[in-house]
Amino acid sequence: MGSEIGSAALVADALHARTDGSTPLAVLVSAGASALRRQPADPAAGLAITRAILLVPKDAAR
C-alpha cells in the first residue's frame, strides 16, 4: 500500500515489520537445530538475521 500511495514511511514500516516477524522464526529454527546438535545452525541464523536487518535500510532508501 505504501508504494501505491507513495509513502516512503509506510514502506519502511512494512519492511521493519517483516524483519520483526522473521527474526523470531529464525531464532526458533536455530534453537531447534541446535537442540539436534547441528552446530552451524546458530551462526547461520545470526548471519541471516544480520542480513535481514541490514537490508531494511537499503530497501527503504530505494
PyMOL Python script that loads the backbone (N, CA, C, O; Angstrom):
from pymol import cmd

cmd.read_pdbstr("""\
ATOM      1  N   MET A   1       0.822  -1.190   0.000  1.00  0.00           N
ATOM      2  CA  MET A   1       0.000   0.000   0.000  1.00  0.00           C
ATOM      3  C   MET A   1       0.869   1.257   0.000  1.00  0.00           C
ATOM      4  O   MET A   1       0.532   2.256  -0.636  1.00  0.00           O
ATOM      5  N   GLY A   2       2.000   1.195   0.728  1.00  0.00           N
ATOM      6  CA  GLY A   2       2.879   2.362   0.780  1.00  0.00           C
ATOM      7  C   GLY A   2       3.408   2.743  -0.589  1.00  0.00           C
ATOM      8  O   GLY A   2       3.540   3.927  -0.899  1.00  0.00           O
ATOM      9  N   SER A   3       3.709   1.752  -1.408  1.00  0.00           N
ATOM     10  CA  SER A   3       4.182   2.032  -2.769  1.00  0.00           C
ATOM     11  C   SER A   3       3.086   2.649  -3.621  1.00  0.00           C
ATOM     12  O   SER A   3       3.337   3.536  -4.437  1.00  0.00           O
ATOM     13  N   GLU A   4       1.874   2.168  -3.421  1.00  0.00           N
ATOM     14  CA  GLU A   4       0.755   2.676  -4.222  1.00  0.00           C
ATOM     15  C   GLU A   4       0.470   4.145  -3.951  1.00  0.00           C
ATOM     16  O   GLU A   4       0.146   4.904  -4.864  1.00  0.00           O
ATOM     17  N   ILE A   5       0.596   4.543  -2.675  1.00  0.00           N
ATOM     18  CA  ILE A   5       0.285   5.934  -2.344  1.00  0.00           C
ATOM     19  C   ILE A   5       1.533   6.808  -2.258  1.00  0.00           C
ATOM     20  O   ILE A   5       1.440   8.006  -1.992  1.00  0.00           O
ATOM     21  N   GLY A   6       2.706   6.203  -2.487  1.00  0.00           N
ATOM     22  CA  GLY A   6       3.950   6.967  -2.497  1.00  0.00           C
ATOM     23  C   GLY A   6       4.446   7.371  -1.115  1.00  0.00           C
ATOM     24  O   GLY A   6       5.072   8.420  -0.961  1.00  0.00           O
ATOM     25  N   SER A   7       4.169   6.546  -0.113  1.00  0.00           N
ATOM     26  CA  SER A   7       4.600   6.853   1.251  1.00  0.00           C
ATOM     27  C   SER A   7       5.844   6.045   1.613  1.00  0.00           C
ATOM     28  O   SER A   7       5.770   4.843   1.871  1.00  0.00           O
ATOM     29  N   ALA A   8       6.989   6.731   1.626  1.00  0.00           N
ATOM     30  CA  ALA A   8       8.238   6.062   1.982  1.00  0.00           C
ATOM     31  C   ALA A   8       8.205   5.583   3.434  1.00  0.00           C
ATOM     32  O   ALA A   8       8.762   4.534   3.756  1.00  0.00           O
ATOM     33  N   ALA A   9       7.557   6.345   4.304  1.00  0.00           N
ATOM     34  CA  ALA A   9       7.475   5.954   5.714  1.00  0.00           C
ATOM     35  C   ALA A   9       6.676   4.668   5.875  1.00  0.00           C
ATOM     36  O   ALA A   9       7.045   3.814   6.681  1.00  0.00           O
ATOM     37  N   LEU A  10       5.614   4.518   5.142  1.00  0.00           N
ATOM     38  CA  LEU A  10       4.795   3.307   5.219  1.00  0.00           C
ATOM     39  C   LEU A  10       5.547   2.100   4.663  1.00  0.00           C
ATOM     40  O   LEU A  10       5.437   1.000   5.203  1.00  0.00           O
ATOM     41  N   VAL A  11       6.299   2.296   3.602  1.00  0.00           N
ATOM     42  CA  VAL A  11       7.108   1.219   3.035  1.00  0.00           C
ATOM     43  C   VAL A  11       8.184   0.790   4.035  1.00  0.00           C
ATOM     44  O   VAL A  11       8.387  -0.404   4.257  1.00  0.00           O
ATOM     45  N   ALA A  12       8.868   1.760   4.633  1.00  0.00           N
ATOM     46  CA  ALA A  12       9.905   1.443   5.621  1.00  0.00           C
ATOM     47  C   ALA A  12       9.315   0.726   6.824  1.00  0.00           C
ATOM     48  O   ALA A  12       9.927  -0.203   7.352  1.00  0.00           O
ATOM     49  N   ASP A  13       8.145   1.141   7.260  1.00  0.00           N
ATOM     50  CA  ASP A  13       7.498   0.487   8.398  1.00  0.00           C
ATOM     51  C   ASP A  13       7.113  -0.953   8.054  1.00  0.00           C
ATOM     52  O   ASP A  13       7.227  -1.841   8.899  1.00  0.00           O
ATOM     53  N   ALA A  14       6.672  -1.185   6.857  1.00  0.00           N
ATOM     54  CA  ALA A  14       6.335  -2.550   6.435  1.00  0.00           C
ATOM     55  C   ALA A  14       7.576  -3.433   6.384  1.00  0.00           C
ATOM     56  O   ALA A  14       7.531  -4.593   6.793  1.00  0.00           O
ATOM     57  N   LEU A  15       8.681  -2.891   5.884  1.00  0.00           N
ATOM     58  CA  LEU A  15       9.939  -3.647   5.855  1.00  0.00           C
ATOM     59  C   LEU A  15      10.405  -3.976   7.274  1.00  0.00           C
ATOM     60  O   LEU A  15      10.881  -5.079   7.542  1.00  0.00           O
ATOM     61  N   HIS A  16      10.262  -3.016   8.169  1.00  0.00           N
ATOM     62  CA  HIS A  16      10.634  -3.226   9.566  1.00  0.00           C
ATOM     63  C   HIS A  16       9.751  -4.306  10.192  1.00  0.00           C
ATOM     64  O   HIS A  16      10.246  -5.172  10.913  1.00  0.00           O
ATOM     65  N   ALA A  17       8.471  -4.258   9.924  1.00  0.00           N
ATOM     66  CA  ALA A  17       7.552  -5.266  10.467  1.00  0.00           C
ATOM     67  C   ALA A  17       7.884  -6.655   9.932  1.00  0.00           C
ATOM     68  O   ALA A  17       7.792  -7.641  10.663  1.00  0.00           O
ATOM     69  N   ARG A  18       8.265  -6.735   8.674  1.00  0.00           N
ATOM     70  CA  ARG A  18       8.633  -8.029   8.088  1.00  0.00           C
ATOM     71  C   ARG A  18       9.875  -8.593   8.779  1.00  0.00           C
ATOM     72  O   ARG A  18       9.944  -9.788   9.065  1.00  0.00           O
ATOM     73  N   THR A  19      10.850  -7.733   9.044  1.00  0.00           N
ATOM     74  CA  THR A  19      12.052  -8.167   9.755  1.00  0.00           C
ATOM     75  C   THR A  19      11.715  -8.593  11.174  1.00  0.00           C
ATOM     76  O   THR A  19      12.224  -9.601  11.663  1.00  0.00           O
ATOM     77  N   ASP A  20      10.854  -7.822  11.838  1.00  0.00           N
ATOM     78  CA  ASP A  20      10.441  -8.186  13.199  1.00  0.00           C
ATOM     79  C   ASP A  20       9.708  -9.521  13.232  1.00  0.00           C
ATOM     80  O   ASP A  20       9.774 -10.236  14.231  1.00  0.00           O
ATOM     81  N   GLY A  21       9.028  -9.856  12.179  1.00  0.00           N
ATOM     82  CA  GLY A  21       8.313 -11.130  12.131  1.00  0.00           C
ATOM     83  C   GLY A  21       9.204 -12.305  11.787  1.00  0.00           C
ATOM     84  O   GLY A  21       8.999 -13.410  12.289  1.00  0.00           O
ATOM     85  N   SER A  22      10.185 -12.080  10.941  1.00  0.00           N
ATOM     86  CA  SER A  22      11.032 -13.196  10.516  1.00  0.00           C
ATOM     87  C   SER A  22      12.171 -13.501  11.484  1.00  0.00           C
ATOM     88  O   SER A  22      12.659 -14.630  11.524  1.00  0.00           O
ATOM     89  N   THR A  23      12.595 -12.520  12.258  1.00  0.00           N
ATOM     90  CA  THR A  23      13.701 -12.729  13.194  1.00  0.00           C
ATOM     91  C   THR A  23      13.380 -13.785  14.246  1.00  0.00           C
ATOM     92  O   THR A  23      14.197 -14.682  14.454  1.00  0.00           O
ATOM     93  N   PRO A  24      12.230 -13.724  14.919  1.00  0.00           N
ATOM     94  CA  PRO A  24      11.926 -14.786  15.899  1.00  0.00           C
ATOM     95  C   PRO A  24      11.820 -16.169  15.257  1.00  0.00           C
ATOM     96  O   PRO A  24      12.160 -17.173  15.883  1.00  0.00           O
ATOM     97  N   LEU A  25      11.355 -16.221  14.031  1.00  0.00           N
ATOM     98  CA  LEU A  25      11.275 -17.501  13.332  1.00  0.00           C
ATOM     99  C   LEU A  25      12.675 -18.077  13.123  1.00  0.00           C
ATOM    100  O   LEU A  25      12.886 -19.274  13.320  1.00  0.00           O
ATOM    101  N   ALA A  26      13.619 -17.248  12.733  1.00  0.00           N
ATOM    102  CA  ALA A  26      14.998 -17.707  12.555  1.00  0.00           C
ATOM    103  C   ALA A  26      15.590 -18.183  13.879  1.00  0.00           C
ATOM    104  O   ALA A  26      16.337 -19.162  13.913  1.00  0.00           O
ATOM    105  N   VAL A  27      15.260 -17.497  14.959  1.00  0.00           N
ATOM    106  CA  VAL A  27      15.750 -17.901  16.276  1.00  0.00           C
ATOM    107  C   VAL A  27      15.171 -19.261  16.665  1.00  0.00           C
ATOM    108  O   VAL A  27      15.889 -20.113  17.189  1.00  0.00           O
ATOM    109  N   LEU A  28      13.899 -19.465  16.416  1.00  0.00           N
ATOM    110  CA  LEU A  28      13.278 -20.760  16.738  1.00  0.00           C
ATOM    111  C   LEU A  28      13.883 -21.895  15.917  1.00  0.00           C
ATOM    112  O   LEU A  28      14.141 -22.977  16.444  1.00  0.00           O
ATOM    113  N   VAL A  29      14.106 -21.650  14.640  1.00  0.00           N
ATOM    114  CA  VAL A  29      14.722 -22.676  13.794  1.00  0.00           C
ATOM    115  C   VAL A  29      16.138 -22.980  14.287  1.00  0.00           C
ATOM    116  O   VAL A  29      16.552 -24.138  14.346  1.00  0.00           O
ATOM    117  N   SER A  30      16.864 -21.934  14.637  1.00  0.00           N
ATOM    118  CA  SER A  30      18.220 -22.121  15.145  1.00  0.00           C
ATOM    119  C   SER A  30      18.227 -22.893  16.461  1.00  0.00           C
ATOM    120  O   SER A  30      19.063 -23.774  16.661  1.00  0.00           O
ATOM    121  N   ALA A  31      17.307 -22.568  17.349  1.00  0.00           N
ATOM    122  CA  ALA A  31      17.238 -23.271  18.636  1.00  0.00           C
ATOM    123  C   ALA A  31      16.900 -24.743  18.432  1.00  0.00           C
ATOM    124  O   ALA A  31      17.470 -25.615  19.087  1.00  0.00           O
ATOM    125  N   GLY A  32      15.975 -25.010  17.524  1.00  0.00           N
ATOM    126  CA  GLY A  32      15.627 -26.403  17.231  1.00  0.00           C
ATOM    127  C   GLY A  32      16.787 -27.168  16.628  1.00  0.00           C
ATOM    128  O   GLY A  32      17.038 -28.318  16.988  1.00  0.00           O
ATOM    129  N   ALA A  33      17.495 -26.525  15.706  1.00  0.00           N
ATOM    130  CA  ALA A  33      18.638 -27.184  15.076  1.00  0.00           C
ATOM    131  C   ALA A  33      19.771 -27.396  16.082  1.00  0.00           C
ATOM    132  O   ALA A  33      20.457 -28.417  16.052  1.00  0.00           O
ATOM    133  N   SER A  34      19.956 -26.430  16.964  1.00  0.00           N
ATOM    134  CA  SER A  34      20.992 -26.584  17.991  1.00  0.00           C
ATOM    135  C   SER A  34      20.641 -27.719  18.942  1.00  0.00           C
ATOM    136  O   SER A  34      21.522 -28.446  19.402  1.00  0.00           O
ATOM    137  N   ALA A  35      19.353 -27.871  19.235  1.00  0.00           N
ATOM    138  CA  ALA A  35      18.924 -28.976  20.098  1.00  0.00           C
ATOM    139  C   ALA A  35      19.196 -30.321  19.441  1.00  0.00           C
ATOM    140  O   ALA A  35      19.394 -31.322  20.130  1.00  0.00           O
ATOM    141  N   LEU A  36      19.206 -30.350  18.127  1.00  0.00           N
ATOM    142  CA  LEU A  36      19.502 -31.575  17.381  1.00  0.00           C
ATOM    143  C   LEU A  36      20.996 -31.704  17.084  1.00  0.00           C
ATOM    144  O   LEU A  36      21.404 -32.544  16.283  1.00  0.00           O
ATOM    145  N   ARG A  37      21.804 -30.872  17.731  1.00  0.00           N
ATOM    146  CA  ARG A  37      23.272 -30.893  17.608  1.00  0.00           C
ATOM    147  C   ARG A  37      23.759 -30.492  16.216  1.00  0.00           C
ATOM    148  O   ARG A  37      24.772 -31.006  15.742  1.00  0.00           O
ATOM    149  N   ARG A  38      23.067 -29.608  15.580  1.00  0.00           N
ATOM    150  CA  ARG A  38      23.507 -29.060  14.294  1.00  0.00           C
ATOM    151  C   ARG A  38      24.312 -27.801  14.596  1.00  0.00           C
ATOM    152  O   ARG A  38      23.742 -26.722  14.759  1.00  0.00           O
ATOM    153  N   GLN A  39      25.622 -27.934  14.670  1.00  0.00           N
ATOM    154  CA  GLN A  39      26.491 -26.853  15.131  1.00  0.00           C
ATOM    155  C   GLN A  39      26.422 -25.573  14.290  1.00  0.00           C
ATOM    156  O   GLN A  39      26.411 -24.490  14.874  1.00  0.00           O
ATOM    157  N   PRO A  40      26.377 -25.634  12.973  1.00  0.00           N
ATOM    158  CA  PRO A  40      26.392 -24.376  12.220  1.00  0.00           C
ATOM    159  C   PRO A  40      25.065 -23.619  12.241  1.00  0.00           C
ATOM    160  O   PRO A  40      24.966 -22.541  11.655  1.00  0.00           O
ATOM    161  N   ALA A  41      24.059 -24.156  12.898  1.00  0.00           N
ATOM    162  CA  ALA A  41      22.739 -23.527  12.861  1.00  0.00           C
ATOM    163  C   ALA A  41      22.741 -22.151  13.518  1.00  0.00           C
ATOM    164  O   ALA A  41      22.155 -21.211  12.980  1.00  0.00           O
ATOM    165  N   ASP A  42      23.387 -22.020  14.666  1.00  0.00           N
ATOM    166  CA  ASP A  42      23.358 -20.752  15.385  1.00  0.00           C
ATOM    167  C   ASP A  42      24.070 -19.639  14.619  1.00  0.00           C
ATOM    168  O   ASP A  42      23.493 -18.564  14.451  1.00  0.00           O
ATOM    169  N   PRO A  43      25.298 -19.852  14.150  1.00  0.00           N
ATOM    170  CA  PRO A  43      25.935 -18.784  13.366  1.00  0.00           C
ATOM    171  C   PRO A  43      25.190 -18.484  12.062  1.00  0.00           C
ATOM    172  O   PRO A  43      25.123 -17.332  11.635  1.00  0.00           O
ATOM    173  N   ALA A  44      24.642 -19.505  11.444  1.00  0.00           N
ATOM    174  CA  ALA A  44      23.899 -19.280  10.193  1.00  0.00           C
ATOM    175  C   ALA A  44      22.664 -18.424  10.455  1.00  0.00           C
ATOM    176  O   ALA A  44      22.355 -17.528   9.670  1.00  0.00           O
ATOM    177  N   ALA A  45      21.960 -18.692  11.544  1.00  0.00           N
ATOM    178  CA  ALA A  45      20.788 -17.879  11.881  1.00  0.00           C
ATOM    179  C   ALA A  45      21.207 -16.449  12.204  1.00  0.00           C
ATOM    180  O   ALA A  45      20.527 -15.498  11.817  1.00  0.00           O
ATOM    181  N   GLY A  46      22.314 -16.296  12.904  1.00  0.00           N
ATOM    182  CA  GLY A  46      22.809 -14.953  13.212  1.00  0.00           C
ATOM    183  C   GLY A  46      23.139 -14.170  11.953  1.00  0.00           C
ATOM    184  O   GLY A  46      22.823 -12.985  11.855  1.00  0.00           O
ATOM    185  N   LEU A  47      23.771 -14.823  10.995  1.00  0.00           N
ATOM    186  CA  LEU A  47      24.084 -14.158   9.731  1.00  0.00           C
ATOM    187  C   LEU A  47      22.818 -13.818   8.943  1.00  0.00           C
ATOM    188  O   LEU A  47      22.734 -12.758   8.323  1.00  0.00           O
ATOM    189  N   ALA A  48      21.839 -14.718   8.970  1.00  0.00           N
ATOM    190  CA  ALA A  48      20.581 -14.452   8.262  1.00  0.00           C
ATOM    191  C   ALA A  48      19.842 -13.265   8.884  1.00  0.00           C
ATOM    192  O   ALA A  48      19.292 -12.427   8.169  1.00  0.00           O
ATOM    193  N   ILE A  49      19.833 -13.198  10.206  1.00  0.00           N
ATOM    194  CA  ILE A  49      19.171 -12.085  10.892  1.00  0.00           C
ATOM    195  C   ILE A  49      19.900 -10.778  10.598  1.00  0.00           C
ATOM    196  O   ILE A  49      19.265  -9.756  10.335  1.00  0.00           O
ATOM    197  N   THR A  50      21.224 -10.809  10.642  1.00  0.00           N
ATOM    198  CA  THR A  50      22.014  -9.612  10.342  1.00  0.00           C
ATOM    199  C   THR A  50      21.743  -9.135   8.927  1.00  0.00           C
ATOM    200  O   THR A  50      21.579  -7.939   8.689  1.00  0.00           O
ATOM    201  N   ARG A  51      21.696 -10.062   7.999  1.00  0.00           N
ATOM    202  CA  ARG A  51      21.421  -9.702   6.603  1.00  0.00           C
ATOM    203  C   ARG A  51      20.044  -9.057   6.468  1.00  0.00           C
ATOM    204  O   ARG A  51      19.887  -8.049   5.779  1.00  0.00           O
ATOM    205  N   ALA A  52      19.048  -9.649   7.135  1.00  0.00           N
ATOM    206  CA  ALA A  52      17.691  -9.097   7.068  1.00  0.00           C
ATOM    207  C   ALA A  52      17.645  -7.688   7.645  1.00  0.00           C
ATOM    208  O   ALA A  52      16.996  -6.805   7.085  1.00  0.00           O
ATOM    209  N   ILE A  53      18.333  -7.479   8.765  1.00  0.00           N
ATOM    210  CA  ILE A  53      18.337  -6.157   9.389  1.00  0.00           C
ATOM    211  C   ILE A  53      19.046  -5.143   8.506  1.00  0.00           C
ATOM    212  O   ILE A  53      18.604  -3.999   8.406  1.00  0.00           O
ATOM    213  N   LEU A  54      20.131  -5.537   7.867  1.00  0.00           N
ATOM    214  CA  LEU A  54      20.867  -4.606   7.017  1.00  0.00           C
ATOM    215  C   LEU A  54      20.139  -4.297   5.707  1.00  0.00           C
ATOM    216  O   LEU A  54      20.363  -3.244   5.109  1.00  0.00           O
ATOM    217  N   LEU A  55      19.285  -5.190   5.265  1.00  0.00           N
ATOM    218  CA  LEU A  55      18.548  -4.961   4.022  1.00  0.00           C
ATOM    219  C   LEU A  55      17.400  -3.962   4.201  1.00  0.00           C
ATOM    220  O   LEU A  55      16.975  -3.339   3.228  1.00  0.00           O
ATOM    221  N   VAL A  56      16.896  -3.801   5.420  1.00  0.00           N
ATOM    222  CA  VAL A  56      15.769  -2.876   5.636  1.00  0.00           C
ATOM    223  C   VAL A  56      16.143  -1.451   5.228  1.00  0.00           C
ATOM    224  O   VAL A  56      15.410  -0.851   4.442  1.00  0.00           O
ATOM    225  N   PRO A  57      17.240  -0.881   5.718  1.00  0.00           N
ATOM    226  CA  PRO A  57      17.546   0.485   5.282  1.00  0.00           C
ATOM    227  C   PRO A  57      17.850   0.586   3.787  1.00  0.00           C
ATOM    228  O   PRO A  57      17.510   1.582   3.149  1.00  0.00           O
ATOM    229  N   LYS A  58      18.489  -0.444   3.231  1.00  0.00           N
ATOM    230  CA  LYS A  58      18.784  -0.440   1.793  1.00  0.00           C
ATOM    231  C   LYS A  58      17.491  -0.416   0.981  1.00  0.00           C
ATOM    232  O   LYS A  58      17.343   0.376   0.050  1.00  0.00           O
ATOM    233  N   ASP A  59      16.557  -1.296   1.348  1.00  0.00           N
ATOM    234  CA  ASP A  59      15.283  -1.336   0.631  1.00  0.00           C
ATOM    235  C   ASP A  59      14.459  -0.084   0.866  1.00  0.00           C
ATOM    236  O   ASP A  59      13.781   0.392  -0.045  1.00  0.00           O
ATOM    237  N   ALA A  60      14.509   0.453   2.075  1.00  0.00           N
ATOM    238  CA  ALA A  60      13.752   1.668   2.378  1.00  0.00           C
ATOM    239  C   ALA A  60      14.301   2.863   1.613  1.00  0.00           C
ATOM    240  O   ALA A  60      13.543   3.726   1.172  1.00  0.00           O
ATOM    241  N   ALA A  61      15.626   2.911   1.457  1.00  0.00           N
ATOM    242  CA  ALA A  61      16.230   4.027   0.723  1.00  0.00           C
ATOM    243  C   ALA A  61      15.922   3.963  -0.760  1.00  0.00           C
ATOM    244  O   ALA A  61      15.833   4.989  -1.434  1.00  0.00           O
ATOM    245  N   ARG A  62      15.759   2.745  -1.261  1.00  0.00           N
ATOM    246  CA  ARG A  62      15.451   2.558  -2.677  1.00  0.00           C
ATOM    247  C   ARG A  62      14.052   3.025  -2.919  1.00  0.00           C
ATOM    248  O   ARG A  62      13.568   2.964  -4.049  1.00  0.00           O
TER     249      ARG A  62
END
""", "prot")
cmd.dss("prot")
cmd.show_as("cartoon", "prot")
cmd.util.cbc("prot")
cmd.orient("prot")
